[in-house]
């Protein structure tokens, strides 16, 4: 198993290594994309980059390309198969240099829970914390020239590690009260 992209393959098997090399390249450089005849262009930059909408009314070839991208995204974000996309979702693809380098999956929702910023969550009384240290692991998602950085705090509880209210060190803490929302991504 490749420790970087997570693909399993047989070393020494030319076919397996060729497939792994292509998957590995797609994992980092984006999925190859030459374009579609009738693209629904949502936005376009001066240098030719564009954001397109891929709807489920698209052809079989389009759906295969979207599934290829979703497979990479699910792997990168730690989702299981078929957990990210359903029939109510819309998929936007960011195209740069004939590669799909970004993907946004949106779905209609009625309510959501606001995320509590990590600094406030660290002060919650229900989180038993002896010490907090920032993680050195790189949690950056890159889409073309855009980078999203996620702060991860490791909470240590040396006094009582078995408390039920102890949360995962990388947990996202949300408010209990739901608020109206129109779109989830």
N, CA, C and O atoms as a DFTB+ gen file, in Angstrom:
740 C
 N C O
     1  1       0.852      -1.178       0.000
     2  2       0.000       0.000       0.000
     3  2       0.897       1.241       0.000
     4  3       1.832       1.353       0.793
     5  1       0.591       2.156      -0.897
     6  2       1.361       3.398      -0.966
     7  2       1.043       4.226       0.276
     8  3      -0.125       4.484       0.567
     9  1       2.056       4.634       0.994
    10  2       1.849       5.401       2.232
    11  2       1.389       6.823       1.954
    12  3       0.932       7.512       2.866
    13  1       1.501       7.272       0.716
    14  2       1.119       8.639       0.368
    15  2      -0.318       8.703      -0.155
    16  3      -1.138       9.451       0.379
    17  1      -0.628       7.923      -1.197
    18  2      -1.964       8.003      -1.803
    19  2      -2.902       6.921      -1.303
    20  3      -4.110       7.012      -1.521
    21  1      -2.377       5.895      -0.636
    22  2      -3.207       4.861      -0.048
    23  2      -3.613       3.735      -0.979
    24  3      -4.364       2.844      -0.581
    25  1      -3.128       3.762      -2.215
    26  2      -3.516       2.715      -3.163
    27  2      -2.721       1.436      -2.912
    28  3      -1.522       1.478      -2.635
    29  1      -3.412       0.299      -3.014
    30  2      -2.727      -0.993      -2.895
    31  2      -2.357      -1.457      -4.297
    32  3      -3.166      -1.385      -5.222
    33  1      -1.129      -1.934      -4.444
    34  2      -0.655      -2.443      -5.736
    35  2       0.488      -3.413      -5.496
    36  3       1.075      -3.434      -4.414
    37  1       0.806      -4.216      -6.502
    38  2       1.880      -5.204      -6.387
    39  2       3.157      -4.631      -6.979
    40  3       3.234      -4.380      -8.181
    41  1       4.155      -4.424      -6.135
    42  2       5.450      -3.961      -6.634
    43  2       6.053      -5.016      -7.545
    44  3       5.974      -6.213      -7.269
    45  1       6.646      -4.564      -8.618
    46  2       7.262      -5.476      -9.574
    47  2       6.323      -5.881     -10.688
    48  3       6.772      -6.371     -11.724
    49  1       5.025      -5.686     -10.497
    50  2       4.041      -5.981     -11.541
    51  2       3.880      -4.711     -12.364
    52  3       3.361      -3.708     -11.875
    53  1       4.329      -4.756     -13.623
    54  2       4.342      -3.562     -14.475
    55  2       2.963      -2.918     -14.606
    56  3       2.840      -1.695     -14.539
    57  1       1.927      -3.736     -14.792
    58  2       0.573      -3.191     -14.934
    59  2       0.125      -2.488     -13.659
    60  3      -0.419      -1.385     -13.711
    61  1       0.355      -3.128     -12.515
    62  2      -0.022      -2.519     -11.231
    63  2       0.739      -1.221     -10.983
    64  3       0.162      -0.228     -10.540
    65  1       2.010      -1.237     -11.267
    66  2       2.816      -0.029     -11.043
    67  2       2.379       1.110     -11.961
    68  3       2.413       2.275     -11.563
    69  1       1.973       0.781     -13.181
    70  2       1.503       1.792     -14.130
    71  2       0.192       2.417     -13.626
    72  3       0.030       3.637     -13.655
    73  1      -0.736       1.573     -13.165
    74  2      -2.007       2.066     -12.627
    75  2      -1.754       2.906     -11.375
    76  3      -2.366       3.959     -11.195
    77  1      -0.850       2.437     -10.512
    78  2      -0.531       3.198      -9.293
    79  2       0.071       4.552      -9.637
    80  3      -0.293       5.562      -9.035
    81  1       0.975       4.581     -10.587
    82  2       1.612       5.842     -10.968
    83  2       0.579       6.856     -11.452
    84  3       0.657       8.033     -11.102
    85  1      -0.391       6.408     -12.255
    86  2      -1.452       7.302     -12.751
    87  2      -2.341       7.773     -11.607
    88  3      -2.670       8.957     -11.533
    89  1      -2.737       6.860     -10.708
    90  2      -3.588       7.230      -9.568
    91  2      -2.847       8.211      -8.666
    92  3      -3.424       9.201      -8.216
    93  1      -1.575       7.940      -8.402
    94  2      -0.744       8.793      -7.541
    95  2      -0.659      10.208      -8.119
    96  3      -0.777      11.192      -7.389
    97  1      -0.455      10.298      -9.427
    98  2      -0.372      11.606     -10.095
    99  2      -1.700      12.346      -9.987
   100  3      -1.718      13.541      -9.695
   101  1      -2.818      11.647     -10.221
   102  2      -4.141      12.258     -10.097
   103  2      -4.394      12.731      -8.670
   104  3      -5.015      13.772      -8.452
   105  1      -3.913      11.965      -7.708
   106  2      -4.120      12.273      -6.296
   107  2      -3.509      13.633      -5.940
   108  3      -4.068      14.376      -5.134
   109  1      -2.367      13.950      -6.541
   110  2      -1.681      15.207      -6.220
   111  2      -1.882      16.313      -7.242
   112  3      -1.999      17.482      -6.873
   113  1      -1.924      15.963      -8.508
   114  2      -1.978      16.987      -9.550
   115  2      -3.380      17.245     -10.075
   116  3      -3.584      18.165     -10.868
   117  1      -4.337      16.457      -9.649
   118  2      -5.698      16.599     -10.148
   119  2      -5.979      15.597     -11.244
   120  3      -5.063      15.085     -11.886
   121  1      -7.243      15.324     -11.450
   122  2      -7.678      14.353     -12.446
   123  2      -7.612      14.998     -13.832
   124  3      -8.085      16.122     -14.003
   125  1      -7.030      14.308     -14.835
   126  2      -6.955      14.870     -16.186
   127  2      -8.351      15.199     -16.721
   128  3      -9.309      14.461     -16.491
   129  1      -8.445      16.322     -17.436
   130  2      -9.745      16.757     -17.947
   131  2      -9.546      17.607     -19.190
   132  3      -8.964      18.690     -19.124
   133  1     -10.028      17.116     -20.320
   134  2      -9.884      17.862     -21.575
   135  2     -11.070      18.769     -21.855
   136  3     -11.000      19.638     -22.724
   137  1     -12.155      18.572     -21.126
   138  2     -13.330      19.409     -21.306
   139  2     -14.496      18.632     -21.870
   140  3     -14.346      17.521     -22.379
   141  1     -15.675      19.251     -21.765
   142  2     -16.894      18.674     -22.312
   143  2     -17.446      19.599     -23.376
   144  3     -17.194      20.803     -23.349
   145  1     -18.182      19.054     -24.292
   146  2     -18.741      19.833     -25.393
   147  2     -19.657      20.955     -24.891
   148  3     -19.486      22.109     -25.286
   149  1     -20.604      20.640     -24.046
   150  2     -21.556      21.628     -23.535
   151  2     -21.375      21.816     -22.034
   152  3     -22.195      21.348     -21.243
   153  1     -20.322      22.490     -21.645
   154  2     -20.058      22.729     -20.226
   155  2     -20.951      23.847     -19.702
   156  3     -21.231      24.821     -20.400
   157  1     -21.386      23.686     -18.470
   158  2     -22.096      24.758     -17.773
   159  2     -21.045      25.493     -16.957
   160  3     -20.730      25.099     -15.834
   161  1     -20.497      26.583     -17.540
   162  2     -19.417      27.329     -16.887
   163  2     -20.025      28.284     -15.864
   164  3     -20.837      29.145     -16.202
   165  1     -19.622      28.116     -14.626
   166  2     -20.128      28.923     -13.521
   167  2     -19.283      30.185     -13.346
   168  3     -19.815      31.256     -13.053
   169  1     -17.970      30.059     -13.526
   170  2     -17.052      31.197     -13.420
   171  2     -15.810      30.900     -14.251
   172  3     -15.441      29.743     -14.452
   173  1     -15.167      31.974     -14.735
   174  2     -13.961      31.818     -15.559
   175  2     -12.961      32.907     -15.165
   176  3     -13.338      34.060     -14.959
   177  1     -11.682      32.531     -15.061
   178  2     -10.638      33.507     -14.746
   179  2      -9.952      33.960     -16.029
   180  3     -10.146      33.369     -17.091
   181  1      -9.157      35.005     -15.920
   182  2      -8.441      35.541     -17.085
   183  2      -7.438      34.543     -17.667
   184  3      -7.189      34.541     -18.872
   185  1      -6.861      33.691     -16.804
   186  2      -5.853      32.746     -17.294
   187  2      -6.442      31.424     -17.790
   188  3      -5.703      30.470     -18.033
   189  1      -7.778      31.362     -17.943
   190  2      -8.408      30.178     -18.527
   191  2      -8.932      29.160     -17.531
   192  3      -9.623      28.220     -17.922
   193  1      -8.620      29.325     -16.255
   194  2      -9.188      28.431     -15.248
   195  2     -10.691      28.665     -15.208
   196  3     -11.163      29.769     -15.480
   197  1     -11.444      27.617     -14.868
   198  2     -12.893      27.779     -14.823
   199  2     -13.509      26.851     -13.787
   200  3     -12.923      25.844     -13.389
   201  1     -14.697      27.221     -13.370
   202  2     -15.502      26.383     -12.485
   203  2     -16.729      25.979     -13.283
   204  3     -17.450      26.823     -13.813
   205  1     -16.954      24.667     -13.359
   206  2     -18.098      24.171     -14.110
   207  2     -19.036      23.405     -13.181
   208  3     -18.621      22.883     -12.146
   209  1     -20.300      23.349     -13.569
   210  2     -21.301      22.594     -12.837
   211  2     -21.522      21.275     -13.557
   212  3     -21.815      21.256     -14.752
   213  1     -21.384      20.179     -12.835
   214  2     -21.635      18.849     -13.398
   215  2     -22.928      18.337     -12.775
   216  3     -22.954      17.991     -11.594
   217  1     -23.988      18.287     -13.551
   218  2     -25.282      17.848     -13.039
   219  2     -25.525      16.392     -13.390
   220  3     -24.841      15.826     -14.243
   221  1     -26.509      15.786     -12.724
   222  2     -26.779      14.375     -12.992
   223  2     -27.487      14.152     -14.327
   224  3     -27.688      13.008     -14.735
   225  1     -27.863      15.223     -15.006
   226  2     -28.433      15.086     -16.342
   227  2     -27.335      14.891     -17.382
   228  3     -27.623      14.699     -18.563
   229  1     -26.101      14.939     -16.955
   230  2     -24.970      14.838     -17.877
   231  2     -24.846      13.434     -18.456
   232  3     -25.465      12.489     -17.969
   233  1     -24.053      13.318     -19.479
   234  2     -23.831      12.039     -20.161
   235  2     -23.100      11.054     -19.256
   236  3     -22.598      11.415     -18.192
   237  1     -23.052       9.824     -19.696
   238  2     -22.369       8.760     -18.968
   239  2     -20.889       9.102     -18.772
   240  3     -20.336       8.873     -17.697
   241  1     -20.247       9.652     -19.812
   242  2     -18.827      10.020     -19.721
   243  2     -18.614      11.071     -18.634
   244  3     -17.622      11.022     -17.907
   245  1     -19.544      12.024     -18.522
   246  2     -19.447      13.053     -17.482
   247  2     -19.600      12.434     -16.100
   248  3     -18.856      12.768     -15.178
   249  1     -20.558      11.539     -15.961
   250  2     -20.770      10.906     -14.663
   251  2     -19.572      10.063     -14.241
   252  3     -19.235      10.010     -13.058
   253  1     -18.935       9.412     -15.194
   254  2     -17.733       8.624     -14.899
   255  2     -16.616       9.544     -14.405
   256  3     -15.908       9.205     -13.457
   257  1     -16.455      10.706     -15.042
   258  2     -15.411      11.655     -14.638
   259  2     -15.696      12.185     -13.233
   260  3     -14.783      12.296     -12.415
   261  1     -16.963      12.512     -12.948
   262  2     -17.332      12.990     -11.609
   263  2     -17.045      11.896     -10.575
   264  3     -16.517      12.193      -9.503
   265  1     -17.376      10.660     -10.873
   266  2     -17.118       9.557      -9.941
   267  2     -15.612       9.389      -9.702
   268  3     -15.190       9.073      -8.589
   269  1     -14.811       9.598     -10.741
   270  2     -13.353       9.516     -10.604
   271  2     -12.848      10.579      -9.625
   272  3     -11.998      10.303      -8.779
   273  1     -13.381      11.792      -9.749
   274  2     -12.993      12.886      -8.852
   275  2     -13.475      12.606      -7.433
   276  3     -12.725      12.782      -6.474
   277  1     -14.714      12.176      -7.301
   278  2     -15.294      11.898      -5.982
   279  2     -14.500      10.807      -5.269
   280  3     -14.328      10.866      -4.051
   281  1     -14.018       9.821      -6.004
   282  2     -13.209       8.750      -5.410
   283  2     -11.935       9.321      -4.772
   284  3     -11.556       8.926      -3.669
   285  1     -11.283      10.246      -5.472
   286  2     -10.069      10.886      -4.936
   287  2     -10.418      11.728      -3.712
   288  3      -9.710      11.681      -2.706
   289  1     -11.507      12.501      -3.791
   290  2     -11.918      13.374      -2.683
   291  2     -12.267      12.548      -1.450
   292  3     -11.840      12.879      -0.343
   293  1     -13.042      11.471      -1.631
   294  2     -13.413      10.610      -0.502
   295  2     -12.177      10.040       0.174
   296  3     -12.111       9.976       1.402
   297  1     -11.208       9.630      -0.615
   298  2      -9.966       9.063      -0.066
   299  2      -9.206      10.127       0.726
   300  3      -8.721       9.865       1.827
   301  1      -9.108      11.330       0.152
   302  2      -8.356      12.416       0.782
   303  2      -9.002      12.869       2.088
   304  3      -8.304      13.193       3.049
   305  1     -10.351      12.891       2.124
   306  2     -11.058      13.375       3.305
   307  2     -11.411      12.269       4.300
   308  3     -11.927      12.552       5.381
   309  1     -11.139      11.024       3.946
   310  2     -11.394       9.919       4.860
   311  2     -12.832       9.430       4.865
   312  3     -13.262       8.795       5.828
   313  1     -13.580       9.711       3.813
   314  2     -14.946       9.207       3.703
   315  2     -14.914       7.778       3.191
   316  3     -13.983       7.385       2.489
   317  1     -15.938       6.995       3.544
   318  2     -16.110       5.676       2.966
   319  2     -16.720       5.818       1.580
   320  3     -17.129       6.909       1.182
   321  1     -16.780       4.710       0.846
   322  2     -17.376       4.750      -0.492
   323  2     -18.847       5.125      -0.415
   324  3     -19.551       4.726       0.513
   325  1     -19.299       5.882      -1.379
   326  2     -20.701       6.269      -1.530
   327  2     -21.269       7.049      -0.348
   328  3     -22.478       7.012      -0.120
   329  1     -20.438       7.748       0.402
   330  2     -20.918       8.566       1.522
   331  2     -21.001      10.042       1.175
   332  3     -21.643      10.806       1.895
   333  1     -20.380      10.452       0.110
   334  2     -20.247      11.871      -0.182
   335  2     -21.283      12.401      -1.159
   336  3     -21.656      13.572      -1.086
   337  1     -21.747      11.575      -2.058
   338  2     -22.565      12.042      -3.163
   339  2     -23.896      11.304      -3.195
   340  3     -23.934      10.078      -3.088
   341  1     -24.991      12.055      -3.342
   342  2     -26.302      11.450      -3.536
   343  2     -27.060      12.274      -4.573
   344  3     -26.547      13.282      -5.061
   345  1     -28.277      11.853      -4.911
   346  2     -28.980      12.441      -6.055
   347  2     -29.358      13.909      -5.884
   348  3     -29.605      14.579      -6.886
   349  1     -29.416      14.437      -4.670
   350  2     -29.755      15.842      -4.470
   351  2     -28.536      16.773      -4.535
   352  3     -28.684      17.995      -4.516
   353  1     -27.355      16.201      -4.610
   354  2     -26.120      16.990      -4.613
   355  2     -25.863      17.629      -5.974
   356  3     -26.257      17.105      -7.016
   357  1     -25.188      18.780      -5.932
   358  2     -24.643      19.403      -7.129
   359  2     -23.133      19.391      -6.977
   360  3     -22.603      19.590      -5.883
   361  1     -22.444      19.156      -8.089
   362  2     -20.984      19.074      -8.064
   363  2     -20.406      20.172      -8.940
   364  3     -20.734      20.281     -10.121
   365  1     -19.535      20.990      -8.339
   366  2     -18.808      22.024      -9.065
   367  2     -17.354      21.570      -9.155
   368  3     -16.779      21.117      -8.166
   369  1     -16.763      21.694     -10.341
   370  2     -15.380      21.280     -10.564
   371  2     -14.538      22.483     -10.956
   372  3     -14.936      23.272     -11.813
   373  1     -13.366      22.627     -10.326
   374  2     -12.430      23.692     -10.653
   375  2     -11.401      23.113     -11.614
   376  3     -10.674      22.182     -11.269
   377  1     -11.344      23.670     -12.824
   378  2     -10.469      23.171     -13.886
   379  2      -9.314      24.146     -14.079
   380  3      -9.524      25.342     -14.275
   381  1      -8.089      23.619     -14.020
   382  2      -6.893      24.427     -14.247
   383  2      -5.882      23.587     -15.015
   384  3      -5.575      22.464     -14.614
   385  1      -5.367      24.116     -16.105
   386  2      -4.357      23.429     -16.927
   387  2      -4.796      22.015     -17.305
   388  3      -4.025      21.064     -17.175
   389  1      -6.030      21.883     -17.769
   390  2      -6.610      20.619     -18.210
   391  2      -6.597      19.537     -17.127
   392  3      -6.430      18.351     -17.414
   393  1      -6.779      19.976     -15.874
   394  2      -6.876      19.049     -14.749
   395  2      -7.966      19.539     -13.804
   396  3      -8.138      20.742     -13.608
   397  1      -8.697      18.597     -13.224
   398  2      -9.670      18.937     -12.188
   399  2      -8.888      19.003     -10.889
   400  3      -8.444      17.980     -10.369
   401  1      -8.721      20.217     -10.365
   402  2      -7.898      20.411      -9.168
   403  2      -8.727      20.816      -7.951
   404  3      -8.182      21.012      -6.865
   405  1     -10.033      20.941      -8.128
   406  2     -10.900      21.274      -7.006
   407  2     -12.293      20.753      -7.248
   408  3     -12.743      20.635      -8.388
   409  1     -12.970      20.444      -6.161
   410  2     -14.313      19.899      -6.250
   411  2     -15.125      20.416      -5.074
   412  3     -14.664      20.394      -3.933
   413  1     -16.335      20.880      -5.357
   414  2     -17.249      21.316      -4.311
   415  2     -18.550      20.561      -4.503
   416  3     -19.181      20.644      -5.557
   417  1     -18.948      19.821      -3.472
   418  2     -20.202      19.085      -3.498
   419  2     -21.149      19.803      -2.554
   420  3     -20.844      19.967      -1.373
   421  1     -22.301      20.235      -3.066
   422  2     -23.269      20.957      -2.239
   423  2     -24.591      20.200      -2.233
   424  3     -24.924      19.494      -3.185
   425  1     -25.334      20.359      -1.147
   426  2     -26.630      19.712      -1.036
   427  2     -27.592      20.628      -0.303
   428  3     -27.178      21.409       0.554
   429  1     -28.881      20.539      -0.635
   430  2     -29.859      21.352       0.091
   431  2     -30.075      20.776       1.490
   432  3     -30.210      19.564       1.654
   433  1     -30.107      21.648       2.493
   434  2     -30.382      21.237       3.875
   435  2     -31.348      22.233       4.489
   436  3     -31.534      23.328       3.958
   437  1     -31.957      21.868       5.591
   438  2     -32.906      22.757       6.271
   439  2     -32.328      23.362       7.547
   440  3     -32.661      24.490       7.909
   441  1     -31.461      22.612       8.229
   442  2     -30.849      23.107       9.467
   443  2     -29.380      22.713       9.512
   444  3     -28.934      21.813       8.800
   445  1     -28.642      23.409      10.366
   446  2     -27.226      23.113      10.570
   447  2     -26.850      23.497      11.997
   448  3     -27.615      24.173      12.685
   449  1     -25.694      23.071      12.431
   450  2     -25.181      23.405      13.753
   451  2     -23.902      24.215      13.576
   452  3     -22.976      23.779      12.893
   453  1     -23.852      25.390      14.189
   454  2     -22.669      26.248      14.055
   455  2     -21.464      25.589      14.713
   456  3     -21.567      25.004      15.791
   457  1     -20.322      25.695      14.044
   458  2     -19.069      25.161      14.573
   459  2     -18.524      26.138      15.607
   460  3     -18.479      27.346      15.374
   461  1     -18.115      25.603      16.747
   462  2     -17.493      26.422      17.782
   463  2     -16.012      26.521      17.445
   464  3     -15.352      25.494      17.287
   465  1     -15.467      27.749      17.330
   466  2     -14.038      27.892      17.011
   467  2     -13.180      27.089      17.990
   468  3     -13.530      26.963      19.163
   469  1     -12.070      26.552      17.516
   470  2     -11.232      25.678      18.346
   471  2     -10.739      26.353      19.614
   472  3     -10.564      25.683      20.631
   473  1     -10.508      27.669      19.583
   474  2     -10.047      28.351      20.797
   475  2     -11.145      28.354      21.855
   476  3     -10.855      28.210      23.043
   477  1     -12.410      28.518      21.439
   478  2     -13.524      28.491      22.381
   479  2     -13.788      27.070      22.842
   480  3     -14.115      26.841      24.006
   481  1     -13.644      26.106      21.923
   482  2     -13.878      24.706      22.275
   483  2     -12.860      24.229      23.290
   484  3     -13.169      23.384      24.130
   485  1     -11.651      24.760      23.223
   486  2     -10.620      24.386      24.185
   487  2     -10.958      24.842      25.589
   488  3     -10.426      24.303      26.559
   489  1     -11.850      25.844      25.714
   490  2     -12.233      26.356      27.025
   491  2     -13.513      25.736      27.554
   492  3     -13.949      26.084      28.651
   493  1     -14.135      24.816      26.798
   494  2     -15.384      24.212      27.246
   495  2     -15.146      23.390      28.504
   496  3     -14.152      22.672      28.611
   497  1     -16.055      23.500      29.442
   498  2     -15.885      22.802      30.706
   499  2     -16.086      21.298      30.567
   500  3     -15.602      20.545      31.412
   501  1     -16.789      20.829      29.521
   502  2     -17.015      19.395      29.375
   503  2     -15.873      18.688      28.645
   504  3     -15.952      17.484      28.402
   505  1     -14.829      19.408      28.298
   506  2     -13.669      18.795      27.664
   507  2     -12.534      18.722      28.673
   508  3     -11.882      19.734      28.933
   509  1     -12.280      17.549      29.250
   510  2     -11.218      17.440      30.239
   511  2      -9.859      17.567      29.574
   512  3      -9.468      16.705      28.786
   513  1      -9.150      18.612      29.876
   514  2      -7.888      18.879      29.197
   515  2      -6.822      19.242      30.217
   516  3      -6.987      20.184      30.992
   517  1      -5.720      18.485      30.211
   518  2      -4.579      18.848      31.040
   519  2      -3.650      19.765      30.273
   520  3      -3.073      20.694      30.839
   521  1      -3.507      19.505      28.989
   522  2      -2.623      20.319      28.165
   523  2      -3.080      20.288      26.727
   524  3      -3.659      19.300      26.274
   525  1      -2.825      21.358      26.011
   526  2      -3.175      21.427      24.596
   527  2      -1.913      21.764      23.830
   528  3      -1.172      22.674      24.203
   529  1      -1.670      21.025      22.756
   530  2      -0.526      21.344      21.905
   531  2      -0.961      21.275      20.452
   532  3      -1.791      20.448      20.076
   533  1      -0.392      22.154      19.642
   534  2      -0.724      22.148      18.222
   535  2      -0.058      20.969      17.553
   536  3       1.076      20.617      17.879
   537  1      -0.755      20.364      16.626
   538  2      -0.219      19.242      15.880
   539  2       0.740      19.756      14.809
   540  3       0.513      20.816      14.225
   541  1       1.793      19.016      14.557
   542  2       2.768      19.386      13.535
   543  2       2.412      18.789      12.175
   544  3       3.072      19.081      11.178
   545  1       1.368      17.950      12.129
   546  2       0.965      17.317      10.881
   547  2       0.371      18.372       9.946
   548  3      -0.374      19.250      10.381
   549  1       0.706      18.278       8.668
   550  2       0.197      19.230       7.686
   551  2      -1.243      18.879       7.335
   552  3      -1.505      17.823       6.759
   553  1      -2.175      19.762       7.679
   554  2      -3.592      19.568       7.365
   555  2      -4.021      20.636       6.376
   556  3      -4.943      21.404       6.649
   557  1      -3.363      20.689       5.236
   558  2      -3.665      21.683       4.222
   559  2      -4.284      20.996       3.014
   560  3      -3.736      20.027       2.488
   561  1      -5.430      21.506       2.580
   562  2      -6.042      21.054       1.343
   563  2      -5.745      22.101       0.294
   564  3      -5.980      23.288       0.522
   565  1      -5.234      21.689      -0.844
   566  2      -4.898      22.637      -1.899
   567  2      -5.743      22.375      -3.129
   568  3      -5.841      21.241      -3.598
   569  1      -6.354      23.430      -3.650
   570  2      -7.125      23.374      -4.871
   571  2      -6.561      24.425      -5.805
   572  3      -6.905      25.602      -5.710
   573  1      -5.689      23.995      -6.710
   574  2      -5.039      24.954      -7.606
   575  2      -4.194      25.903      -6.786
   576  3      -3.297      25.476      -6.058
   577  1      -4.482      27.208      -6.904
   578  2      -3.709      28.221      -6.185
   579  2      -4.328      28.567      -4.837
   580  3      -3.849      29.470      -4.151
   581  1      -5.390      27.858      -4.450
   582  2      -6.093      28.143      -3.195
   583  2      -5.748      27.063      -2.185
   584  3      -5.800      25.876      -2.507
   585  1      -5.392      27.464      -0.950
   586  2      -5.069      26.523       0.111
   587  2      -5.986      26.749       1.301
   588  3      -6.260      27.885       1.687
   589  1      -6.462      25.633       1.882
   590  2      -7.252      25.682       3.100
   591  2      -6.447      24.989       4.181
   592  3      -6.052      23.834       4.019
   593  1      -6.199      25.684       5.282
   594  2      -5.413      25.119       6.364
   595  2      -6.332      24.834       7.543
   596  3      -7.120      25.696       7.931
   597  1      -6.243      23.647       8.116
   598  2      -7.064      23.263       9.254
   599  2      -6.185      23.183      10.489
   600  3      -5.131      22.547      10.477
   601  1      -6.624      23.825      11.540
   602  2      -5.897      23.780      12.801
   603  2      -6.350      22.538      13.555
   604  3      -7.548      22.303      13.711
   605  1      -5.394      21.746      14.019
   606  2      -5.718      20.552      14.786
   607  2      -5.046      20.676      16.139
   608  3      -3.837      20.890      16.227
   609  1      -5.833      20.539      17.185
   610  2      -5.305      20.580      18.538
   611  2      -5.328      19.184      19.128
   612  3      -6.302      18.452      18.955
   613  1      -4.263      18.808      19.825
   614  2      -4.238      17.533      20.525
   615  2      -4.492      17.834      21.993
   616  3      -3.743      18.574      22.631
   617  1      -5.557      17.249      22.514
   618  2      -5.886      17.447      23.916
   619  2      -5.412      16.229      24.696
   620  3      -5.640      15.095      24.275
   621  1      -4.762      16.453      25.817
   622  2      -4.255      15.370      26.642
   623  2      -4.957      15.402      27.985
   624  3      -5.037      16.447      28.629
   625  1      -5.459      14.265      28.399
   626  2      -6.095      14.143      29.698
   627  2      -5.362      13.041      30.449
   628  3      -5.635      11.855      30.262
   629  1      -4.446      13.442      31.285
   630  2      -3.654      12.463      32.029
   631  2      -4.371      12.008      33.289
   632  3      -4.036      10.958      33.838
   633  1      -5.354      12.777      33.763
   634  2      -6.037      12.455      35.004
   635  2      -7.037      11.311      34.824
   636  3      -7.050      10.376      35.625
   637  1      -7.863      11.372      33.796
   638  2      -8.900      10.357      33.616
   639  2      -9.202      10.188      32.137
   640  3     -10.007      10.934      31.579
   641  1      -8.568       9.216      31.497
   642  2      -8.717       9.029      30.057
   643  2     -10.022       8.336      29.683
   644  3     -10.364       8.288      28.501
   645  1     -10.756       7.800      30.643
   646  2     -11.960       7.043      30.332
   647  2     -13.248       7.830      30.498
   648  3     -14.324       7.235      30.446
   649  1     -13.190       9.122      30.693
   650  2     -14.410       9.912      30.845
   651  2     -15.203       9.870      29.550
   652  3     -14.643       9.967      28.458
   653  1     -16.529       9.724      29.689
   654  2     -17.386       9.629      28.505
   655  2     -17.372      10.895      27.678
   656  3     -17.491      10.840      26.454
   657  1     -17.226      12.039      28.334
   658  2     -17.309      13.287      27.589
   659  2     -16.007      13.640      26.862
   660  3     -15.942      14.655      26.168
   661  1     -14.973      12.808      27.016
   662  2     -13.723      13.080      26.319
   663  2     -13.953      12.984      24.819
   664  3     -14.547      12.017      24.341
   665  1     -13.499      13.953      24.095
   666  2     -13.712      13.990      22.641
   667  2     -12.402      13.686      21.917
   668  3     -11.310      13.857      22.460
   669  1     -12.546      13.241      20.701
   670  2     -11.412      12.969      19.822
   671  2     -10.555      14.224      19.714
   672  3     -11.099      15.323      19.604
   673  1      -9.209      14.090      19.741
   674  2      -8.339      15.270      19.695
   675  2      -8.553      16.171      18.482
   676  3      -8.336      17.379      18.577
   677  1      -8.968      15.624      17.360
   678  2      -9.195      16.437      16.167
   679  2     -10.664      16.729      15.932
   680  3     -11.055      17.095      14.823
   681  1     -11.488      16.570      16.972
   682  2     -12.935      16.714      16.805
   683  2     -13.331      18.147      16.491
   684  3     -12.703      19.101      16.948
   685  1     -14.375      18.272      15.711
   686  2     -14.989      19.563      15.441
   687  2     -16.172      19.662      16.383
   688  3     -17.061      18.811      16.357
   689  1     -16.191      20.686      17.210
   690  2     -17.234      20.840      18.212
   691  2     -18.273      21.836      17.686
   692  3     -17.930      22.925      17.226
   693  1     -19.559      21.435      17.765
   694  2     -20.651      22.269      17.267
   695  2     -21.599      22.650      18.395
   696  3     -21.668      21.984      19.428
   697  1     -22.326      23.737      18.171
   698  2     -23.354      24.149      19.109
   699  2     -24.488      23.131      19.063
   700  3     -24.721      22.516      18.023
   701  1     -25.199      22.945      20.182
   702  2     -26.301      21.995      20.232
   703  2     -27.521      22.483      19.475
   704  3     -28.230      21.681      18.866
   705  1     -27.776      23.775      19.500
   706  2     -28.968      24.325      18.873
   707  2     -28.798      24.422      17.360
   708  3     -27.807      24.954      16.860
   709  1     -29.799      23.892      16.640
   710  2     -29.778      23.951      15.176
   711  2     -30.290      25.309      14.714
   712  3     -31.171      25.897      15.340
   713  1     -29.735      25.797      13.619
   714  2     -30.158      27.052      13.019
   715  2     -30.593      26.778      11.580
   716  3     -30.133      25.809      10.975
   717  1     -31.473      27.617      11.022
   718  2     -31.888      27.420       9.623
   719  2     -30.701      27.543       8.666
   720  3     -29.820      28.381       8.858
   721  1     -30.689      26.699       7.636
   722  2     -29.627      26.740       6.634
   723  2     -30.202      26.286       5.300
   724  3     -31.191      25.554       5.265
   725  1     -29.599      26.710       4.222
   726  2     -30.072      26.354       2.889
   727  2     -29.169      25.379       2.155
   728  3     -29.628      24.616       1.306
   729  1     -27.873      25.406       2.485
   730  2     -26.921      24.663       1.688
   731  2     -25.813      24.090       2.571
   732  3     -25.260      24.793       3.416
   733  1     -25.495      22.825       2.374
   734  2     -24.362      22.210       3.049
   735  2     -23.294      21.894       2.020
   736  3     -23.619      21.605       0.868
   737  1     -22.019      21.942       2.408
   738  2     -20.970      21.629       1.432
   739  2     -19.924      20.736       2.049
   740  3     -18.959      20.363       1.382
